[in-house]
Amino acid sequence: MDSTHGQAVAQELVKICHLMYQKGFIASVEGNVSVRLGADEILVTPRGVHKGFLRPEQLVVTDLAGRQISGAASPSSELQIHLLAYHERSDITAVIHAHPTMAIACSLAGVSLADGVLPEVIATLGAIPTVPYSTPGTQEAAESIRPSIGRFDAIILARHGSVTVGKDLLDAYAKLEMLEHSARIVALARLLGSVSPLPPEEVARLLLAGGRTPATLSSLTQREDENLA
């Protein structure tokens, strides 16, 4: 990571971590972020380091098999989630795992964000699925995202947090903001009254506008109902 490009990427990753902390998407040593450096290398946050005060020199480089290439600390305990996402999605270069408060609260309360409620979410993300709980830091937790990560860029890990992916760090971060903003809107709306999804024809129109098929949401909603039952 001696190149000018590598240093710039490290600076951007650290900036994203600081922003996540400032926005309340993580606390203390929570959360982890990674970005591709090349065909077989990723730059990832270290284990047990406060992300609000993270420095570029603390970052770790691994290959896509998880073998550490450089860095004094160990890579994130959630590295397997990042590796699985990169193996499943050749179109992404960044992965963010955060602990957004309202998104986690929704998963605890059994509130799904997969329903076609908010037009911006449908058009931009298709939906925000919630995957069943698995012990954090395990391969099982990584495997929990496999059924969804191929089709969706923002996922809630029940009781645990979120995973967002993107074409670059800013894209993955923007999807994290949208995920938590959506969770706040849905939670507030449920406090004020009932929440109804958009009509199926409007959902289909929005999905098509975002380059997806209507079946994307209908099959997911059915699976969500089964998981949250």
Secondary structure by P-SEA (a helix, b strand, c coil): cccaaaaaaaaaaaaaaaaaaaacccccccbbbbbbccccbbbbbbccccccccccccbbbbcccccccccccccccaaaaaaaaaaacccccbbbbbbcaaaaaaaaacccccccccaaaaacccbbbbbccccccccccccccccccccccccccccccbbbbcccaaaaaaaaaaaaaaaaaaaaaaaabbbbcccaaaaaaaaaaacccccccaaaaaaaaaaac
